[in-house]
């Protein structure tokens, strides 16, 4: 139990939903529809879980009007149950500031500016020429290496490294010559960066993460990438350098985008997909090859190569 208690009427007002059933029902927590118990509120957003609706022990369920006739307990009727769940989830946070009253043990360079409302966790390094905006949160063990600007209401989760050197080298007879990374990393407002992400600062111009972007854990974004507003990237994805991406990208886990490409607005990329060319038409792109025995894959590869040559 979270320690929070709301009436069902309170929650319906919060999400602008239509209440059915007992408005005085007390809700103390949120749970999945299949594991809920009395006092919990749940939600049905994915049709795959509809089978649990008649069995749930939740006191109430957030549901779309199309499924209202199948509701056997109290509920809140909304057009977007998943969005309503997101709003209600904010009411049940136990620790809005987990670092409250903790002694400050982060290091900030004298050239950096941290807004007085920002929350900085333990063991954080903030290098030169960094700016952290109003109400942003930097969780434990993060590094802002240099030339990083973070806007308002943004969150960086534990162990992420921002403003690291991009992968820039020039071939030389003796090996490789390092290209110094002189640009910035600009992160907008309402951005959330998952745990153990790495985002490089620009080489000459800037790496840009625009407002509303959401990154899952272990995402890598290389130098000079521009990632458009309200894009969402799942875990273990990578975007190579100097690629420019429009608004509303959605990228499934373990996917990649090669460097120096242009991706238009409203592109969806399926899991395990590698984008190798520009995309100039919105749509849903996927290129998954099911696992095969090695000899079978060799035959498939020949067939694909012939098809692409036509």
Buried (B, 14 or more C-beta within 10 A) or exposed (E): EEEEEBBBBBBBEBBEBEBBBBEEBEBBBBBEBBEBEEBBBBBBBEEEBEEBBEEBBBBBBBBBEEBEEEBEBBBBBBEBBEBBBEBBEEBBEEEEEEBEEEEEEBEBEEEBEBEEEBBBBEBBBBBBBBBBBEBBBBBBBBBBBBBBBBBBBBBBBBBBBBBBBBBBEEEEEEEEEEBEBEBBBBBBBBBBBBBBBBBBBBBEEBBBBBBBBBBBBBBBBBBBBBBBBBBBBBBBBBBBBBBBBBBBBBBBBBBBBBBEBEBBBBBBBBBBBEBEEEBEEBEEBEEEEEEEEEEEEEEEEEEEEEEEEE
